Amino acid sequence: MPKKLIVNDNSDYVNRWQAFRWFSDSDVITLSIGSTQEFIDGLNGLIRQHMVFDRVLFRTHGWHTGIIWFGDNSIGAGDWPTLAGKINFPVLFPGKTKIYFDACETADGEAGDKFLTSAGQTLLRAGGGSTSGWSSWGFSVPGIIPFIGGHTMHIPNDENLKTFYFKPGGVRVERRRPLGDEDRPRYHKMPLFRH
């Protein structure tokens, strides 16, 4: 049965602070990493364990349009195809999969569109799905805060959330809109709060 994967940048205290008391569900796997090489090694380790996922949350910093960070290493639109030569993404994500980038400004502007598109074309080749990311800044809520802890609150609203859709083969479907409740990635048990 597919599981949820959380890829967390552990090099920053804000991400560690936010992750405090995260998930105890047996269907959630958290990969805590601090570099691109740890990302490669971690995902290949999951492949060796024959794990498959249908939902992925990348909990990292953005800080620049079209980029996520693991420690001092960035991953941009042009890096996804290179990573595909080192990680067999179709084995990890064989069916329809939702990929959610929680980082600030990752999906902003043309560079953000290229990032979400390249990530989808690379990660979603096997079964298609969607990539989502924010075009705005946000703030972290520490994991110790009841009900909303562990979330990133993006400002001003959900209109800053971009989603691109892909068919199997990593083919982008020309449809872009903010997520509605029926499409919103679910990483928490509490439906009251959104990412």
C-alpha positions as a Markdown table, in Angstrom:
| # | Residue | x | y | z |
|---|---|---|---|---|
| 1 | Met | 0.0 | 0.0 | 0.0 |
| 2 | Pro | 1.4 | 3.5 | -0.9 |
| 3 | Lys | 2.6 | 5.6 | 2.0 |
| 4 | Lys | 3.1 | 9.3 | 2.6 |
| 5 | Leu | 6.7 | 10.6 | 2.3 |
| 6 | Ile | 7.9 | 13.7 | 4.1 |
| 7 | Val | 11.3 | 15.0 | 3.0 |
| 8 | Asn | 12.5 | 17.4 | 5.7 |
| 9 | Asp | 15.6 | 19.7 | 5.5 |
| 10 | Asn | 17.2 | 19.0 | 8.9 |
| 11 | Ser | 20.0 | 21.5 | 8.5 |
| 12 | Asp | 17.9 | 24.4 | 9.7 |
| 13 | Tyr | 16.6 | 24.8 | 13.3 |
| 14 | Val | 13.2 | 26.2 | 12.0 |
| 15 | Asn | 12.5 | 23.0 | 10.1 |
| 16 | Arg | 13.5 | 20.9 | 13.1 |
| 17 | Trp | 11.5 | 23.1 | 15.4 |
| 18 | Gln | 8.5 | 22.8 | 13.1 |
| 19 | Ala | 8.8 | 19.0 | 12.8 |
| 20 | Phe | 8.7 | 18.4 | 16.6 |
| 21 | Arg | 6.0 | 15.9 | 17.4 |
| 22 | Trp | 5.3 | 15.1 | 13.8 |
| 23 | Phe | 3.4 | 12.1 | 12.7 |
| 24 | Ser | 3.1 | 8.7 | 14.4 |
| 25 | Asp | 1.1 | 7.1 | 11.7 |
| 26 | Ser | 2.5 | 3.8 | 10.3 |
| 27 | Asp | 1.8 | 5.0 | 6.7 |
| 28 | Val | 4.0 | 8.1 | 7.1 |
| 29 | Ile | 7.7 | 7.9 | 6.4 |
| 30 | Thr | 9.9 | 10.9 | 7.3 |
| 31 | Leu | 13.3 | 11.4 | 5.5 |
| 32 | Ser | 15.3 | 13.9 | 7.4 |
| 33 | Ile | 18.2 | 15.1 | 5.3 |
| 34 | Gly | 20.7 | 18.0 | 5.1 |
| 35 | Ser | 22.2 | 17.8 | 1.6 |
| 36 | Thr | 21.5 | 16.7 | -2.0 |
| 37 | Gln | 23.7 | 13.6 | -1.5 |
| 38 | Glu | 21.7 | 12.6 | 1.6 |
| 39 | Phe | 18.5 | 13.1 | -0.5 |
| 40 | Ile | 19.9 | 10.7 | -3.2 |
| 41 | Asp | 21.1 | 8.2 | -0.6 |
| 42 | Gly | 17.8 | 8.4 | 1.4 |
| 43 | Leu | 15.5 | 7.9 | -1.6 |
| 44 | Asn | 17.7 | 5.0 | -2.9 |
| 45 | Gly | 17.4 | 3.5 | 0.6 |
| 46 | Leu | 13.6 | 3.6 | 0.4 |
| 47 | Ile | 13.8 | 1.9 | -3.1 |
| 48 | Arg | 15.9 | -0.9 | -1.6 |
| 49 | Gln | 13.1 | -1.3 | 1.0 |
| 50 | His | 10.6 | -1.6 | -1.8 |
| 51 | Met | 8.6 | 1.4 | -0.6 |
| 52 | Val | 6.1 | 3.2 | -2.8 |
| 53 | Phe | 4.4 | 6.6 | -2.2 |
| 54 | Asp | 1.4 | 8.4 | -3.5 |
| 55 | Arg | 1.8 | 11.7 | -1.5 |
| 56 | Val | 5.0 | 13.6 | -0.9 |
| 57 | Leu | 5.7 | 16.7 | 1.2 |
| 58 | Phe | 9.0 | 18.6 | 0.7 |
| 59 | Arg | 9.5 | 20.6 | 3.9 |
| 60 | Thr | 12.4 | 22.9 | 3.0 |
| 61 | His | 13.2 | 26.6 | 2.6 |
| 62 | Gly | 12.8 | 28.3 | -0.7 |
| 63 | Trp | 14.1 | 31.9 | -0.3 |
| 64 | His | 14.6 | 32.1 | -4.1 |
| 65 | Thr | 12.1 | 31.6 | -6.8 |
| 66 | Gly | 12.1 | 28.1 | -8.3 |
| 67 | Ile | 14.5 | 26.5 | -5.8 |
| 68 | Ile | 14.3 | 24.3 | -2.7 |
| 69 | Trp | 17.2 | 23.9 | -0.3 |
| 70 | Phe | 18.8 | 21.0 | 1.7 |
| 71 | Gly | 21.5 | 22.6 | 3.8 |
| 72 | Asp | 23.7 | 24.6 | 1.5 |
| 73 | Asn | 22.6 | 22.6 | -1.6 |
| 74 | Ser | 19.8 | 23.8 | -3.8 |
| 75 | Ile | 17.6 | 21.9 | -6.2 |
| 76 | Gly | 16.2 | 23.9 | -9.1 |
| 77 | Ala | 14.3 | 23.1 | -12.3 |
| 78 | Gly | 17.4 | 22.0 | -14.1 |
| 79 | Asp | 18.5 | 19.6 | -11.3 |
| 80 | Trp | 15.5 | 17.3 | -11.5 |
| 81 | Pro | 16.6 | 15.5 | -14.7 |
| 82 | Thr | 20.1 | 15.0 | -13.3 |
| 83 | Leu | 18.7 | 13.5 | -10.1 |
| 84 | Ala | 16.6 | 11.1 | -12.3 |
| 85 | Gly | 19.9 | 9.6 | -13.4 |
| 86 | Lys | 20.7 | 8.8 | -9.7 |
| 87 | Ile | 17.3 | 7.9 | -8.3 |
| 88 | Asn | 14.7 | 5.7 | -10.0 |
| 89 | Phe | 11.7 | 7.9 | -9.3 |
| 90 | Pro | 9.1 | 5.7 | -11.1 |
| 91 | Val | 9.8 | 2.9 | -8.7 |
| 92 | Leu | 9.1 | 5.2 | -5.7 |
| 93 | Phe | 6.0 | 6.8 | -7.3 |
| 94 | Pro | 4.5 | 4.2 | -9.6 |
| 95 | Gly | 0.9 | 5.5 | -9.4 |
| 96 | Lys | -0.9 | 8.8 | -9.4 |
| 97 | Thr | 1.1 | 11.0 | -6.8 |
| 98 | Lys | 0.6 | 14.4 | -5.2 |
| 99 | Ile | 3.9 | 16.3 | -4.7 |
| 100 | Tyr | 3.7 | 19.3 | -2.4 |
| 101 | Phe | 6.5 | 21.8 | -1.9 |
| 102 | Asp | 6.0 | 23.8 | 1.3 |
| 103 | Ala | 8.9 | 26.2 | 0.7 |
| 104 | Cys | 8.4 | 30.0 | 0.4 |
| 105 | Glu | 8.3 | 31.4 | -3.1 |
| 106 | Thr | 9.3 | 28.1 | -4.8 |
| 107 | Ala | 6.5 | 28.4 | -7.3 |
| 108 | Asp | 6.7 | 32.1 | -7.9 |
| 109 | Gly | 6.9 | 33.5 | -11.4 |
| 110 | Glu | 8.3 | 31.9 | -14.5 |
| 111 | Ala | 11.1 | 30.2 | -12.6 |
| 112 | Gly | 8.5 | 28.7 | -10.2 |
| 113 | Asp | 6.5 | 27.4 | -13.2 |
| 114 | Lys | 9.6 | 25.8 | -14.6 |
| 115 | Phe | 10.4 | 24.2 | -11.2 |
| 116 | Leu | 7.0 | 22.7 | -10.7 |
| 117 | Thr | 7.0 | 21.5 | -14.4 |
| 118 | Ser | 10.4 | 19.9 | -14.2 |
| 119 | Ala | 9.7 | 18.3 | -10.9 |
| 120 | Gly | 6.4 | 16.8 | -12.3 |
| 121 | Gln | 8.0 | 15.6 | -15.5 |
| 122 | Thr | 10.7 | 13.9 | -13.5 |
| 123 | Leu | 9.0 | 12.6 | -10.4 |
| 124 | Leu | 5.6 | 11.7 | -12.0 |
| 125 | Arg | 6.7 | 9.8 | -15.1 |
| 126 | Ala | 5.2 | 6.5 | -14.0 |
| 127 | Gly | 1.7 | 7.4 | -12.9 |
| 128 | Gly | 1.2 | 11.1 | -13.3 |
| 129 | Gly | -0.3 | 13.3 | -10.6 |
| 130 | Ser | 0.3 | 16.9 | -9.5 |
| 131 | Thr | 2.9 | 19.2 | -8.2 |
| 132 | Ser | 2.0 | 22.1 | -5.9 |
| 133 | Gly | 4.0 | 25.0 | -4.5 |
| 134 | Trp | 3.7 | 28.5 | -3.0 |
| 135 | Ser | 4.5 | 31.8 | -4.7 |
| 136 | Ser | 4.4 | 33.6 | -1.4 |
| 137 | Trp | 6.3 | 33.9 | 1.9 |
| 138 | Gly | 5.1 | 31.9 | 4.9 |
| 139 | Phe | 5.9 | 31.4 | 8.6 |
| 140 | Ser | 6.5 | 28.2 | 10.5 |
| 141 | Val | 4.3 | 27.1 | 13.4 |
| 142 | Pro | 6.3 | 25.1 | 15.9 |
| 143 | Gly | 5.2 | 21.5 | 16.3 |
| 144 | Ile | 4.4 | 22.0 | 20.0 |
| 145 | Ile | 1.5 | 24.3 | 19.3 |
| 146 | Pro | -1.8 | 22.3 | 19.5 |
| 147 | Phe | -3.8 | 21.7 | 16.3 |
| 148 | Ile | -1.8 | 23.9 | 14.0 |
| 149 | Gly | 1.8 | 23.0 | 15.0 |
| 150 | Gly | 4.0 | 21.6 | 12.2 |
| 151 | His | 2.3 | 23.7 | 9.5 |
| 152 | Thr | 3.6 | 26.6 | 7.4 |
| 153 | Met | 1.1 | 29.4 | 7.1 |
| 154 | His | 1.4 | 31.2 | 3.8 |
| 155 | Ile | 0.3 | 34.7 | 3.4 |
| 156 | Pro | -2.0 | 36.2 | 2.2 |
| 157 | Asn | -4.1 | 33.2 | 1.1 |
| 158 | Asp | -4.5 | 30.0 | -1.0 |
| 159 | Glu | -4.5 | 32.1 | -4.2 |
| 160 | Asn | -0.7 | 31.9 | -3.9 |
| 161 | Leu | -0.7 | 28.1 | -4.2 |
| 162 | Lys | 0.0 | 26.9 | -7.8 |
| 163 | Thr | -0.7 | 23.4 | -8.9 |
| 164 | Phe | 0.3 | 21.7 | -12.2 |
| 165 | Tyr | -1.1 | 18.3 | -13.3 |
| 166 | Phe | 0.6 | 15.5 | -15.2 |
| 167 | Lys | -0.5 | 12.4 | -17.1 |
| 168 | Pro | 1.6 | 9.2 | -16.9 |
| 169 | Gly | 4.8 | 9.8 | -18.8 |
| 170 | Gly | 5.3 | 13.1 | -17.0 |
| 171 | Val | 3.2 | 15.0 | -19.6 |
| 172 | Arg | 1.9 | 18.2 | -18.2 |
| 173 | Val | -1.8 | 18.8 | -18.7 |
| 174 | Glu | -2.5 | 22.5 | -19.4 |
| 175 | Arg | -4.6 | 23.2 | -16.4 |
| 176 | Arg | -3.5 | 25.4 | -13.6 |
| 177 | Arg | -5.6 | 26.7 | -10.7 |
| 178 | Pro | -5.4 | 27.0 | -6.9 |
| 179 | Leu | -6.2 | 23.8 | -5.1 |
| 180 | Gly | -9.8 | 23.2 | -4.1 |
| 181 | Asp | -10.6 | 21.1 | -1.1 |
| 182 | Glu | -11.1 | 18.0 | -3.2 |
| 183 | Asp | -7.5 | 18.3 | -4.6 |
| 184 | Arg | -5.7 | 19.6 | -1.5 |
| 185 | Pro | -2.8 | 17.3 | -0.4 |
| 186 | Arg | -3.6 | 15.7 | 3.0 |
| 187 | Tyr | -0.7 | 15.2 | 5.3 |
| 188 | His | -2.4 | 15.7 | 8.6 |
| 189 | Lys | -5.3 | 14.0 | 10.1 |
| 190 | Met | -7.0 | 17.2 | 11.0 |
| 191 | Pro | -9.0 | 18.5 | 8.0 |
| 192 | Leu | -9.7 | 21.8 | 9.8 |
| 193 | Phe | -6.3 | 23.2 | 8.8 |
| 194 | Arg | -4.8 | 23.5 | 5.4 |
| 195 | His | -1.2 | 23.8 | 4.2 |
